[in-house]
Amino acid sequence: MRSFILTLALLAAPAAAQETATASGGVFRVLDKTTGAIVDVELANGDSRRVGHLTIYLGECRFPAANASGDAFEWLTILYQDEPDPVFQGWMIASAPALNAMDHPRYDVWALRCTSA
């Protein structure tokens, strides 16, 4: 019984937050599922770019402080055509693209890596 309670306590404990550092920009990939076209886009933090019918804003790209090439966490805001409401806004994680994916019938977008100046 004691080991069961210890196991429950370990499972209930919050995970340690990973320390991150901010990169100067990031790279993400856009797939147009209608045409099959794939475009890799590199942006500086705070910049935007139009790709097909999407306008993609990169708010920030972060990476694990202990391992700059280990992963990328990109804050993206994605608008479709000239709609005022984003079709996606949030963090995309390069190592887990399905964790917080954009749900769109024509386009897929996923984070690849952070860049440094």
N, CA, C and O atoms as CSV, one atom per row, in Angstrom:
chain,resi,resn,atom,element,x,y,z
A,1,MET,N,N,0.815,-1.186,0.000
A,1,MET,CA,C,0.000,0.000,0.000
A,1,MET,C,C,0.867,1.261,0.000
A,1,MET,O,O,0.552,2.243,-0.672
A,2,ARG,N,N,1.959,1.220,0.760
A,2,ARG,CA,C,2.843,2.371,0.837
A,2,ARG,C,C,3.438,2.699,-0.542
A,2,ARG,O,O,3.528,3.872,-0.905
A,3,SER,N,N,3.837,1.697,-1.299
A,3,SER,CA,C,4.408,1.947,-2.625
A,3,SER,C,C,3.351,2.512,-3.576
A,3,SER,O,O,3.666,3.318,-4.451
A,4,PHE,N,N,2.107,2.091,-3.402
A,4,PHE,CA,C,1.012,2.618,-4.214
A,4,PHE,C,C,0.817,4.110,-3.946
A,4,PHE,O,O,0.641,4.890,-4.881
A,5,ILE,N,N,0.847,4.504,-2.684
A,5,ILE,CA,C,0.689,5.922,-2.320
A,5,ILE,C,C,1.866,6.731,-2.830
A,5,ILE,O,O,1.683,7.846,-3.318
A,6,LEU,N,N,3.073,6.188,-2.726
A,6,LEU,CA,C,4.258,6.868,-3.238
A,6,LEU,C,C,4.155,7.054,-4.748
A,6,LEU,O,O,4.502,8.115,-5.267
A,7,THR,N,N,3.689,6.045,-5.443
A,7,THR,CA,C,3.513,6.140,-6.890
A,7,THR,C,C,2.505,7.215,-7.242
A,7,THR,O,O,2.735,7.999,-8.162
A,8,LEU,N,N,1.386,7.267,-6.523
A,8,LEU,CA,C,0.388,8.312,-6.769
A,8,LEU,C,C,0.952,9.703,-6.517
A,8,LEU,O,O,0.656,10.637,-7.263
A,9,ALA,N,N,1.754,9.848,-5.484
A,9,ALA,CA,C,2.352,11.148,-5.168
A,9,ALA,C,C,3.299,11.586,-6.285
A,9,ALA,O,O,3.324,12.761,-6.652
A,10,LEU,N,N,4.077,10.649,-6.824
A,10,LEU,CA,C,5.000,10.981,-7.910
A,10,LEU,C,C,4.240,11.360,-9.180
A,10,LEU,O,O,4.640,12.280,-9.893
A,11,LEU,N,N,3.150,10.658,-9.460
A,11,LEU,CA,C,2.359,10.968,-10.643
A,11,LEU,C,C,1.661,12.314,-10.527
A,11,LEU,O,O,1.460,12.996,-11.531
A,12,ALA,N,N,1.293,12.697,-9.328
A,12,ALA,CA,C,0.581,13.959,-9.115
A,12,ALA,C,C,1.514,15.166,-9.072
A,12,ALA,O,O,1.059,16.303,-9.191
A,13,ALA,N,N,2.813,14.928,-8.903
A,13,ALA,CA,C,3.768,16.040,-8.815
A,13,ALA,C,C,3.872,16.736,-10.173
A,13,ALA,O,O,3.894,16.067,-11.206
A,14,PRO,N,N,3.938,18.072,-10.186
A,14,PRO,CA,C,4.044,18.786,-11.460
A,14,PRO,C,C,5.401,18.533,-12.108
A,14,PRO,O,O,6.409,18.364,-11.421
A,15,ALA,N,N,5.412,18.511,-13.432
A,15,ALA,CA,C,6.659,18.334,-14.172
A,15,ALA,C,C,7.496,19.603,-14.052
A,15,ALA,O,O,6.965,20.711,-13.983
A,16,ALA,N,N,8.785,19.425,-14.029
A,16,ALA,CA,C,9.685,20.572,-13.943
A,16,ALA,C,C,9.653,21.332,-15.265
A,16,ALA,O,O,9.695,20.723,-16.334
A,17,ALA,N,N,9.581,22.626,-15.196
A,17,ALA,CA,C,9.572,23.448,-16.400
A,17,ALA,C,C,10.964,23.469,-17.003
A,17,ALA,O,O,11.964,23.535,-16.289
A,18,GLN,N,N,11.016,23.413,-18.308
A,18,GLN,CA,C,12.288,23.434,-19.009
A,18,GLN,C,C,12.691,24.888,-19.249
A,18,GLN,O,O,11.890,25.681,-19.745
A,19,GLU,N,N,13.922,25.235,-18.901
A,19,GLU,CA,C,14.396,26.595,-19.137
A,19,GLU,C,C,14.650,26.781,-20.623
A,19,GLU,O,O,15.239,25.930,-21.289
A,20,THR,N,N,14.184,27.925,-21.125
A,20,THR,CA,C,14.359,28.209,-22.545
A,20,THR,C,C,15.083,29.528,-22.741
A,20,THR,O,O,15.138,30.377,-21.850
A,21,ALA,N,N,15.635,29.670,-23.935
A,21,ALA,CA,C,16.258,30.923,-24.362
A,21,ALA,C,C,15.540,31.365,-25.632
A,21,ALA,O,O,14.990,30.539,-26.360
A,22,THR,N,N,15.546,32.647,-25.890
A,22,THR,CA,C,14.875,33.184,-27.068
A,22,THR,C,C,15.873,33.337,-28.208
A,22,THR,O,O,16.943,33.922,-28.044
A,23,ALA,N,N,15.502,32.802,-29.361
A,23,ALA,CA,C,16.317,32.940,-30.570
A,23,ALA,C,C,15.920,34.215,-31.297
A,23,ALA,O,O,14.944,34.867,-30.924
A,24,SER,N,N,16.662,34.571,-32.322
A,24,SER,CA,C,16.333,35.771,-33.089
A,24,SER,C,C,15.236,35.527,-34.111
A,24,SER,O,O,14.651,36.479,-34.626
A,25,GLY,N,N,14.949,34.271,-34.412
A,25,GLY,CA,C,13.916,33.944,-35.391
A,25,GLY,C,C,13.687,32.453,-35.460
A,25,GLY,O,O,14.192,31.694,-34.631
A,26,GLY,N,N,12.923,32.038,-36.453
A,26,GLY,CA,C,12.620,30.620,-36.586
A,26,GLY,C,C,12.302,30.239,-38.022
A,26,GLY,O,O,12.094,31.093,-38.883
A,27,VAL,N,N,12.270,28.927,-38.255
A,27,VAL,CA,C,11.958,28.362,-39.563
A,27,VAL,C,C,10.765,27.433,-39.384
A,27,VAL,O,O,10.727,26.629,-38.452
A,28,PHE,N,N,9.797,27.550,-40.281
A,28,PHE,CA,C,8.660,26.650,-40.276
A,28,PHE,C,C,8.377,26.222,-41.709
A,28,PHE,O,O,8.849,26.851,-42.656
A,29,ARG,N,N,7.616,25.166,-41.863
A,29,ARG,CA,C,7.292,24.603,-43.174
A,29,ARG,C,C,5.800,24.731,-43.421
A,29,ARG,O,O,4.986,24.511,-42.524
A,30,VAL,N,N,5.451,25.091,-44.653
A,30,VAL,CA,C,4.054,25.215,-45.067
A,30,VAL,C,C,3.812,24.234,-46.204
A,30,VAL,O,O,4.558,24.206,-47.182
A,31,LEU,N,N,2.762,23.431,-46.066
A,31,LEU,CA,C,2.351,22.496,-47.108
A,31,LEU,C,C,0.982,22.916,-47.625
A,31,LEU,O,O,0.030,23.034,-46.852
A,32,ASP,N,N,0.884,23.141,-48.921
A,32,ASP,CA,C,-0.407,23.369,-49.575
A,32,ASP,C,C,-0.890,21.993,-50.012
A,32,ASP,O,O,-0.347,21.417,-50.955
A,33,LYS,N,N,-1.900,21.463,-49.338
A,33,LYS,CA,C,-2.384,20.107,-49.602
A,33,LYS,C,C,-3.100,20.000,-50.943
A,33,LYS,O,O,-3.279,18.894,-51.453
A,34,THR,N,N,-3.509,21.116,-51.520
A,34,THR,CA,C,-4.181,21.093,-52.820
A,34,THR,C,C,-3.178,20.945,-53.958
A,34,THR,O,O,-3.386,20.145,-54.870
A,35,THR,N,N,-2.092,21.712,-53.908
A,35,THR,CA,C,-1.095,21.690,-54.986
A,35,THR,C,C,0.099,20.785,-54.680
A,35,THR,O,O,0.834,20.398,-55.588
A,36,GLY,N,N,0.290,20.453,-53.417
A,36,GLY,CA,C,1.458,19.659,-53.015
A,36,GLY,C,C,2.710,20.496,-52.830
A,36,GLY,O,O,3.785,19.952,-52.576
A,37,ALA,N,N,2.589,21.813,-52.954
A,37,ALA,CA,C,3.752,22.694,-52.813
A,37,ALA,C,C,4.182,22.785,-51.348
A,37,ALA,O,O,3.358,22.929,-50.445
A,38,ILE,N,N,5.492,22.696,-51.144
A,38,ILE,CA,C,6.079,22.812,-49.808
A,38,ILE,C,C,7.032,24.003,-49.809
A,38,ILE,O,O,7.879,24.131,-50.693
A,39,VAL,N,N,6.885,24.876,-48.807
A,39,VAL,CA,C,7.738,26.060,-48.696
A,39,VAL,C,C,8.282,26.131,-47.280
A,39,VAL,O,O,7.518,26.075,-46.316
A,40,ASP,N,N,9.599,26.252,-47.148
A,40,ASP,CA,C,10.216,26.518,-45.855
A,40,ASP,C,C,10.390,28.026,-45.728
A,40,ASP,O,O,10.927,28.680,-46.622
A,41,VAL,N,N,9.929,28.566,-44.606
A,41,VAL,CA,C,9.947,30.013,-44.394
A,41,VAL,C,C,10.793,30.324,-43.173
A,41,VAL,O,O,10.616,29.725,-42.112
A,42,GLU,N,N,11.717,31.271,-43.332
A,42,GLU,CA,C,12.534,31.741,-42.210
A,42,GLU,C,C,12.133,33.176,-41.914
A,42,GLU,O,O,12.140,34.034,-42.796
A,43,LEU,N,N,11.783,33.421,-40.656
A,43,LEU,CA,C,11.369,34.759,-40.228
A,43,LEU,C,C,12.098,35.165,-38.960
A,43,LEU,O,O,12.463,34.321,-38.142
A,44,ALA,N,N,12.305,36.454,-38.805
A,44,ALA,CA,C,12.795,37.000,-37.541
A,44,ALA,C,C,11.597,37.142,-36.607
A,44,ALA,O,O,10.464,37.281,-37.066
A,45,ASN,N,N,11.843,37.108,-35.308
A,45,ASN,CA,C,10.763,37.323,-34.343
A,45,ASN,C,C,10.079,38.652,-34.645
A,45,ASN,O,O,10.739,39.670,-34.856
A,46,GLY,N,N,8.734,38.631,-34.663
A,46,GLY,CA,C,7.967,39.839,-34.919
A,46,GLY,C,C,7.650,40.099,-36.379
A,46,GLY,O,O,6.894,41.021,-36.687
A,47,ASP,N,N,8.209,39.308,-37.286
A,47,ASP,CA,C,7.963,39.501,-38.717
A,47,ASP,C,C,6.842,38.597,-39.211
A,47,ASP,O,O,6.426,37.665,-38.523
A,48,SER,N,N,6.361,38.892,-40.420
A,48,SER,CA,C,5.310,38.087,-41.032
A,48,SER,C,C,5.628,37.865,-42.502
A,48,SER,O,O,6.457,38.558,-43.092
A,49,ARG,N,N,4.944,36.876,-43.078
A,49,ARG,CA,C,5.116,36.585,-44.498
A,49,ARG,C,C,3.844,35.969,-45.032
A,49,ARG,O,O,3.169,35.204,-44.342
A,50,ARG,N,N,3.525,36.306,-46.255
A,50,ARG,CA,C,2.373,35.723,-46.947
A,50,ARG,C,C,2.859,34.504,-47.718
A,50,ARG,O,O,3.826,34.580,-48.476
A,51,VAL,N,N,2.173,33.371,-47.517
A,51,VAL,CA,C,2.455,32.134,-48.243
A,51,VAL,C,C,1.117,31.610,-48.740
A,51,VAL,O,O,0.284,31.167,-47.949
A,52,GLY,N,N,0.915,31.661,-50.042
A,52,GLY,CA,C,-0.387,31.269,-50.590
A,52,GLY,C,C,-1.464,32.190,-50.051
A,52,GLY,O,O,-1.367,33.411,-50.172
A,53,HIS,N,N,-2.496,31.598,-49.455
A,53,HIS,CA,C,-3.590,32.380,-48.874
A,53,HIS,C,C,-3.379,32.660,-47.388
A,53,HIS,O,O,-4.259,33.221,-46.734
A,54,LEU,N,N,-2.222,32.275,-46.849
A,54,LEU,CA,C,-1.945,32.453,-45.428
A,54,LEU,C,C,-1.037,33.652,-45.197
A,54,LEU,O,O,-0.150,33.937,-46.002
A,55,THR,N,N,-1.264,34.343,-44.104
A,55,THR,CA,C,-0.305,35.320,-43.596
A,55,THR,C,C,0.137,34.790,-42.240
A,55,THR,O,O,-0.681,34.581,-41.344
A,56,ILE,N,N,1.437,34.576,-42.103
A,56,ILE,CA,C,1.976,33.928,-40.908
A,56,ILE,C,C,2.885,34.902,-40.177
A,56,ILE,O,O,3.830,35.446,-40.748
A,57,TYR,N,N,2.578,35.112,-38.892
A,57,TYR,CA,C,3.361,35.979,-38.007
A,57,TYR,C,C,4.126,35.102,-37.026
A,57,TYR,O,O,3.546,34.233,-36.373
A,58,LEU,N,N,5.425,35.333,-36.928
A,58,LEU,CA,C,6.234,34.644,-35.924
A,58,LEU,C,C,6.420,35.595,-34.752
A,58,LEU,O,O,7.128,36.597,-34.858
A,59,GLY,N,N,5.783,35.275,-33.639
A,59,GLY,CA,C,5.913,36.120,-32.460
A,59,GLY,C,C,7.253,35.924,-31.781
A,59,GLY,O,O,7.937,36.886,-31.430
A,60,GLU,N,N,7.620,34.650,-31.599
A,60,GLU,CA,C,8.859,34.347,-30.878
A,60,GLU,C,C,9.248,32.901,-31.133
A,60,GLU,O,O,8.387,32.038,-31.303
A,61,CYS,N,N,10.535,32.644,-31.159
A,61,CYS,CA,C,11.042,31.269,-31.245
A,61,CYS,C,C,11.944,31.035,-30.036
A,61,CYS,O,O,12.881,31.793,-29.786
A,62,ARG,N,N,11.648,29.987,-29.302
A,62,ARG,CA,C,12.443,29.627,-28.116
A,62,ARG,C,C,13.036,28.233,-28.300
A,62,ARG,O,O,12.522,27.415,-29.063
A,63,PHE,N,N,14.127,27.984,-27.582
A,63,PHE,CA,C,14.789,26.679,-27.620
A,63,PHE,C,C,15.273,26.332,-26.222
A,63,PHE,O,O,15.423,27.228,-25.392
A,64,PRO,N,N,15.524,25.042,-25.934
A,64,PRO,CA,C,16.028,24.672,-24.609
A,64,PRO,C,C,17.371,25.361,-24.342
A,64,PRO,O,O,18.276,25.305,-25.174
A,65,ALA,N,N,17.493,26.002,-23.193
A,65,ALA,CA,C,18.709,26.756,-22.871
A,65,ALA,C,C,19.946,25.866,-22.856
A,65,ALA,O,O,21.042,26.318,-23.187
A,66,ALA,N,N,19.776,24.624,-22.479
A,66,ALA,CA,C,20.915,23.718,-22.387
A,66,ALA,C,C,21.284,23.079,-23.719
A,66,ALA,O,O,22.352,22.479,-23.836
A,67,ASN,N,N,20.412,23.196,-24.735
A,67,ASN,CA,C,20.651,22.517,-26.002
A,67,ASN,C,C,20.002,23.321,-27.124
A,67,ASN,O,O,18.828,23.122,-27.436
A,68,ALA,N,N,20.762,24.223,-27.724
A,68,ALA,CA,C,20.213,25.130,-28.733
A,68,ALA,C,C,19.649,24.410,-29.950
A,68,ALA,O,O,18.730,24.919,-30.591
A,69,SER,N,N,20.175,23.252,-30.278
A,69,SER,CA,C,19.675,22.518,-31.444
A,69,SER,C,C,18.698,21.415,-31.057
A,69,SER,O,O,18.324,20.595,-31.895
A,70,GLY,N,N,18.282,21.390,-29.790
A,70,GLY,CA,C,17.447,20.298,-29.301
A,70,GLY,C,C,15.995,20.355,-29.708
A,70,GLY,O,O,15.394,19.308,-29.949
A,71,ASP,N,N,15.411,21.522,-29.796
A,71,ASP,CA,C,13.997,21.641,-30.107
A,71,ASP,C,C,13.703,23.089,-30.455
A,71,ASP,O,O,14.562,23.958,-30.301
A,72,ALA,N,N,12.489,23.350,-30.924
A,72,ALA,CA,C,12.046,24.717,-31.205
A,72,ALA,C,C,10.607,24.855,-30.763
A,72,ALA,O,O,9.779,23.975,-30.998
A,73,PHE,N,N,10.321,25.976,-30.115
A,73,PHE,CA,C,8.975,26.319,-29.682
A,73,PHE,C,C,8.653,27.650,-30.349
A,73,PHE,O,O,9.253,28.670,-30.010
A,74,GLU,N,N,7.717,27.656,-31.290
A,74,GLU,CA,C,7.411,28.863,-32.053
A,74,GLU,C,C,5.994,29.343,-31.759
A,74,GLU,O,O,5.037,28.576,-31.854
A,75,TRP,N,N,5.869,30.632,-31.397
A,75,TRP,CA,C,4.563,31.253,-31.209
A,75,TRP,C,C,4.144,31.818,-32.561
A,75,TRP,O,O,4.746,32.772,-33.056
A,76,LEU,N,N,3.105,31.223,-33.157
A,76,LEU,CA,C,2.645,31.623,-34.478
A,76,LEU,C,C,1.206,32.128,-34.433
A,76,LEU,O,O,0.374,31.616,-33.684
A,77,THR,N,N,0.936,33.131,-35.241
A,77,THR,CA,C,-0.418,33.586,-35.509
A,77,THR,C,C,-0.596,33.472,-37.014
A,77,THR,O,O,0.174,34.043,-37.787
A,78,ILE,N,N,-1.631,32.720,-37.428
A,78,ILE,CA,C,-1.830,32.444,-38.846
A,78,ILE,C,C,-3.225,32.897,-39.259
A,78,ILE,O,O,-4.232,32.480,-38.688
A,79,LEU,N,N,-3.253,33.764,-40.270
A,79,LEU,CA,C,-4.511,34.274,-40.822
A,79,LEU,C,C,-4.729,33.659,-42.200
A,79,LEU,O,O,-3.781,33.479,-42.965
A,80,TYR,N,N,-5.978,33.342,-42.507
A,80,TYR,CA,C,-6.337,32.812,-43.825
A,80,TYR,C,C,-7.011,33.916,-44.622
A,80,TYR,O,O,-7.974,34.530,-44.162
A,81,GLN,N,N,-6.496,34.163,-45.825
A,81,GLN,CA,C,-6.945,35.254,-46.690
A,81,GLN,C,C,-6.978,36.542,-45.882
A,81,GLN,O,O,-5.987,36.879,-45.233
A,82,ASP,N,N,-8.059,37.253,-45.903
A,82,ASP,CA,C,-8.124,38.522,-45.169
A,82,ASP,C,C,-9.088,38.441,-43.994
A,82,ASP,O,O,-9.635,39.457,-43.565
A,83,GLU,N,N,-9.296,37.235,-43.472
A,83,GLU,CA,C,-10.179,37.050,-42.323
A,83,GLU,C,C,-9.549,37.712,-41.089
A,83,GLU,O,O,-8.336,37.618,-40.898
A,84,PRO,N,N,-10.345,38.373,-40.257
A,84,PRO,CA,C,-9.781,39.032,-39.079
A,84,PRO,C,C,-9.394,38.067,-37.953
A,84,PRO,O,O,-8.491,38.355,-37.168
A,85,ASP,N,N,-10.078,36.927,-37.878
A,85,ASP,CA,C,-9.786,35.958,-36.821
A,85,ASP,C,C,-8.755,34.941,-37.307
A,85,ASP,O,O,-8.892,34.404,-38.406
A,86,PRO,N,N,-7.730,34.672,-36.505
A,86,PRO,CA,C,-6.720,33.711,-36.921
A,86,PRO,C,C,-7.285,32.293,-37.005
A,86,PRO,O,O,-8.162,31.908,-36.232
A,87,VAL,N,N,-6.752,31.517,-37.978
A,87,VAL,CA,C,-7.089,30.091,-38.051
A,87,VAL,C,C,-6.221,29.298,-37.078
A,87,VAL,O,O,-6.518,28.150,-36.750
A,88,PHE,N,N,-5.136,29.939,-36.620
A,88,PHE,CA,C,-4.278,29.334,-35.598
A,88,PHE,C,C,-3.568,30.442,-34.849
A,88,PHE,O,O,-3.124,31.428,-35.437
A,89,GLN,N,N,-3.468,30.263,-33.541
A,89,GLN,CA,C,-2.652,31.141,-32.717
A,89,GLN,C,C,-2.200,30.333,-31.516
A,89,GLN,O,O,-3.022,29.841,-30.744
A,90,GLY,N,N,-0.892,30.199,-31.362
A,90,GLY,CA,C,-0.365,29.446,-30.236
A,90,GLY,C,C,1.046,28.957,-30.494
A,90,GLY,O,O,1.697,29.331,-31.470
A,91,TRP,N,N,1.499,28.097,-29.572
A,91,TRP,CA,C,2.847,27.537,-29.663
A,91,TRP,C,C,2.814,26.276,-30.503
A,91,TRP,O,O,1.966,25.407,-30.303
A,92,MET,N,N,3.740,26.180,-31.444
A,92,MET,CA,C,3.989,24.941,-32.173
A,92,MET,C,C,5.345,24.439,-31.719
A,92,MET,O,O,6.286,25.214,-31.545
A,93,ILE,N,N,5.430,23.133,-31.530
A,93,ILE,CA,C,6.655,22.516,-31.035
A,93,ILE,C,C,7.226,21.607,-32.121
A,93,ILE,O,O,6.543,20.709,-32.613
A,94,ALA,N,N,8.475,21.846,-32.486
A,94,ALA,CA,C,9.084,21.113,-33.598
A,94,ALA,C,C,9.109,19.605,-33.360
A,94,ALA,O,O,8.868,18.828,-34.284
A,95,SER,N,N,9.399,19.189,-32.134
A,95,SER,CA,C,9.522,17.757,-31.867
A,95,SER,C,C,8.168,17.060,-31.704
A,95,SER,O,O,8.109,15.831,-31.659
A,96,ALA,N,N,7.083,17.832,-31.615
A,96,ALA,CA,C,5.742,17.253,-31.435
A,96,ALA,C,C,4.735,18.047,-32.263
A,96,ALA,O,O,3.889,18.736,-31.692
A,97,PRO,N,N,4.803,17.968,-33.600
A,97,PRO,CA,C,3.946,18.804,-34.433
A,97,PRO,C,C,2.452,18.547,-34.257
A,97,PRO,O,O,1.645,19.445,-34.495
A,98,ALA,N,N,2.072,17.349,-33.850
A,98,ALA,CA,C,0.645,17.043,-33.683
A,98,ALA,C,C,0.095,17.517,-32.343
A,98,ALA,O,O,-1.119,17.512,-32.139
A,99,LEU,N,N,0.968,17.927,-31.430
A,99,LEU,CA,C,0.532,18.335,-30.103
A,99,LEU,C,C,-0.374,19.563,-30.143
A,99,LEU,O,O,-1.375,19.621,-29.430
A,100,ASN,N,N,-0.030,20.529,-30.963
A,100,ASN,CA,C,-0.843,21.742,-31.111
A,100,ASN,C,C,-0.818,22.131,-32.587
A,100,ASN,O,O,-0.163,23.100,-32.974
A,101,ALA,N,N,-1.530,21.373,-33.396
A,101,ALA,CA,C,-1.494,21.550,-34.847
A,101,ALA,C,C,-2.582,22.506,-35.324
A,101,ALA,O,O,-3.619,22.675,-34.681
A,102,MET,N,N,-2.313,23.120,-36.463
A,102,MET,CA,C,-3.322,23.951,-37.106
A,102,MET,C,C,-4.286,23.033,-37.850
A,102,MET,O,O,-3.862,22.163,-38.611
A,103,ASP,N,N,-5.574,23.229,-37.630
A,103,ASP,CA,C,-6.591,22.419,-38.291
A,103,ASP,C,C,-7.168,23.216,-39.453
A,103,ASP,O,O,-8.042,24.061,-39.261
A,104,HIS,N,N,-6.674,22.944,-40.662
A,104,HIS,CA,C,-7.126,23.669,-41.843
A,104,HIS,C,C,-7.278,22.686,-43.002
A,104,HIS,O,O,-6.442,21.796,-43.157
A,105,PRO,N,N,-8.328,22.824,-43.822
A,105,PRO,CA,C,-8.539,21.858,-44.902
A,105,PRO,C,C,-7.500,21.934,-46.023
A,105,PRO,O,O,-7.283,20.943,-46.721
A,106,ARG,N,N,-6.855,23.090,-46.209
A,106,ARG,CA,C,-5.917,23.221,-47.331
A,106,ARG,C,C,-4.453,23.242,-46.916
A,106,ARG,O,O,-3.601,22.748,-47.654
A,107,TYR,N,N,-4.144,23.802,-45.753
A,107,TYR,CA,C,-2.749,24.028,-45.390
A,107,TYR,C,C,-2.355,23.289,-44.125
A,107,TYR,O,O,-3.153,23.134,-43.201
A,108,ASP,N,N,-1.109,22.835,-44.100
A,108,ASP,CA,C,-0.455,22.360,-42.886
A,108,ASP,C,C,0.747,23.257,-42.644
A,108,ASP,O,O,1.455,23.623,-43.582
A,109,VAL,N,N,0.974,23.606,-41.403
A,109,VAL,CA,C,2.127,24.413,-41.012
A,109,VAL,C,C,2.742,23.745,-39.800
A,109,VAL,O,O,2.020,23.356,-38.883
A,110,TRP,N,N,4.073,23.602,-39.772
A,110,TRP,CA,C,4.721,23.066,-38.587
A,110,TRP,C,C,6.098,23.690,-38.390
A,110,TRP,O,O,6.788,24.047,-39.345
A,111,ALA,N,N,6.468,23.806,-37.130
A,111,ALA,CA,C,7.750,24.397,-36.725
A,111,ALA,C,C,8.891,23.447,-37.068
A,111,ALA,O,O,8.751,22.229,-36.958
A,112,LEU,N,N,10.026,24.016,-37.486
A,112,LEU,CA,C,11.214,23.214,-37.780
A,112,LEU,C,C,12.351,23.478,-36.801
A,112,LEU,O,O,12.854,22.554,-36.161
A,113,ARG,N,N,12.759,24.757,-36.686
A,113,ARG,CA,C,13.908,25.081,-35.820
A,113,ARG,C,C,13.981,26.583,-35.585
A,113,ARG,O,O,13.352,27.372,-36.290
A,114,CYS,N,N,14.750,26.952,-34.597
A,114,CYS,CA,C,15.045,28.352,-34.327
A,114,CYS,C,C,16.302,28.757,-35.081
A,114,CYS,O,O,17.113,27.909,-35.454
A,115,THR,N,N,16.457,30.045,-35.302
A,115,THR,CA,C,17.656,30.566,-35.948
A,115,THR,C,C,18.297,31.606,-35.032
A,115,THR,O,O,17.644,32.181,-34.161
A,116,SER,N,N,19.573,31.828,-35.248
A,116,SER,CA,C,20.261,32.876,-34.494
A,116,SER,C,C,20.933,33.817,-35.475
A,116,SER,O,O,21.294,33.425,-36.584
A,117,ALA,N,N,21.096,35.052,-35.057
A,117,ALA,CA,C,21.652,36.087,-35.950
A,117,ALA,C,C,23.115,35.841,-36.231
A,117,ALA,O,O,23.742,36.610,-36.960
